[in-house]
Amino acid sequence: MSETRVHLKFERQFEGVLEAEGAQAPVGKKTEGRLAPYDLLLGALGSCYYATFVGLADKMRLAYSRADIAIHGVKREEAPATLKTVDMVLTIHGASEGKGFQRAAELAAKYCSVHETIARVAEIRLEVVFEA
């Protein structure tokens, strides 16, 4: 079984620090220099998704130089305001050809545990784009 531990330290107000092994990030209200809760959630989605994608791309021997992921989430109006929709745009840079990338992208969505967790409450749409 895999375990993950984080520790959060807060001032009296909603300003604090998220600490994980070897790293930390300022958290709180959406202000400059701080990550808000949904920033962290969508960041977790993108990083889990990309870690899964990289493993698949390596197995499939897909050649590319780098990738960007843009994620946009919309929350429901009613409480609790869970995510309603999430749009992910995976941009692949320097790919020699597009063949196989769509399949790797779809499989990454299927095997990424954070993607599967969020997909239980929100519709997640994925687009794959290629740039030189």
C-alpha positions in Angstrom: 0.0 0.0 0.0 1.3 3.5 -0.9 1.1 6.2 1.7 1.3 10.0 1.3 1.6 12.4 4.2 1.5 16.2 4.2 1.3 18.6 7.1 -0.4 22.0 7.0 0.4 24.9 9.4 -1.9 27.9 9.6 -2.0 31.3 11.2 -5.3 32.3 12.8 -6.4 33.5 9.4 -6.6 31.2 6.3 -2.9 31.6 5.5 -0.4 28.8 5.9 2.1 26.4 4.5 1.6 22.9 3.0 4.6 20.8 3.8 5.5 17.5 2.1 8.7 15.5 2.2 11.3 17.9 0.8 9.0 20.6 -0.4 6.5 23.2 0.8 4.0 25.6 -0.8 2.2 28.7 0.7 -1.6 28.1 0.8 -4.7 30.1 1.7 -7.0 32.6 0.1 -6.4 33.2 -3.6 -3.8 35.9 -3.3 -0.5 36.5 -5.0 2.0 33.9 -3.9 -0.5 31.5 -2.3 -2.2 28.4 -3.7 -5.9 28.1 -3.0 -7.6 24.7 -2.4 -8.8 24.3 -6.0 -5.4 25.3 -7.3 -3.9 22.4 -5.3 -6.7 20.0 -6.5 -6.3 20.8 -10.2 -2.5 20.8 -9.8 -2.7 17.3 -8.3 -4.9 16.2 -11.2 -2.4 17.6 -13.8 0.7 16.2 -12.1 -0.8 12.7 -11.5 -2.1 12.7 -15.1 1.3 13.7 -16.5 3.2 11.1 -14.4 0.9 8.4 -15.8 1.2 9.8 -19.3 5.0 9.8 -19.2 5.1 6.1 -18.1 2.8 5.2 -21.0 4.6 7.3 -23.5 7.9 5.7 -22.5 6.4 2.2 -22.9 4.9 3.2 -26.3 8.2 4.8 -27.3 6.6 8.1 -28.2 9.2 10.8 -28.9 8.5 14.4 -27.9 10.5 17.2 -26.2 8.1 18.5 -23.6 4.4 18.9 -22.7 2.2 21.5 -21.1 -1.2 20.9 -19.4 -3.7 23.7 -19.1 -6.6 22.8 -16.7 -9.8 24.8 -16.2 -12.4 23.8 -13.6 -15.9 25.1 -13.0 -17.6 24.5 -9.7 -21.3 23.9 -9.2 -23.4 26.7 -7.7 -25.2 24.5 -5.1 -23.5 23.4 -1.9 -21.3 21.6 -1.6 -19.7 23.3 -4.6 -18.0 20.3 -6.1 -16.5 20.5 -9.5 -19.0 20.4 -12.3 -16.7 20.3 -15.3 -12.9 20.2 -15.9 -11.3 20.9 -19.2 -7.7 19.6 -19.8 -5.6 20.6 -22.8 -2.4 18.5 -23.2 0.0 20.2 -25.5 2.7 18.0 -26.9 5.8 19.8 -28.1 8.4 18.4 -30.6 6.6 15.2 -31.4 7.9 13.5 -34.5 4.4 12.2 -35.3 1.0 12.3 -33.7 0.4 8.6 -33.9 -0.1 6.9 -30.5 -0.4 10.1 -28.4 -4.2 10.2 -28.3 -4.2 6.6 -27.1 -1.6 7.4 -24.4 -3.6 10.4 -23.4 -6.8 8.4 -23.0 -5.0 5.6 -21.1 -3.4 8.1 -18.8 -6.9 9.5 -17.9 -8.0 5.9 -17.2 -5.1 5.0 -15.0 -4.5 8.3 -13.1 -6.1 7.8 -9.7 -6.7 11.5 -9.1 -8.4 11.8 -12.5 -10.6 8.8 -11.6 -11.4 10.4 -8.2 -12.4 13.7 -9.7 -14.3 12.0 -12.6 -16.8 10.7 -10.0 -18.1 14.2 -9.4 -17.2 16.1 -12.6 -17.2 15.7 -16.3 -13.6 15.8 -17.5 -12.9 16.7 -21.1 -9.4 16.2 -22.6 -8.0 17.7 -25.8 -4.5 16.8 -27.2 -2.8 19.5 -29.2 0.6 19.3 -31.1 3.1 22.2 -31.4 6.5 22.1 -33.1 
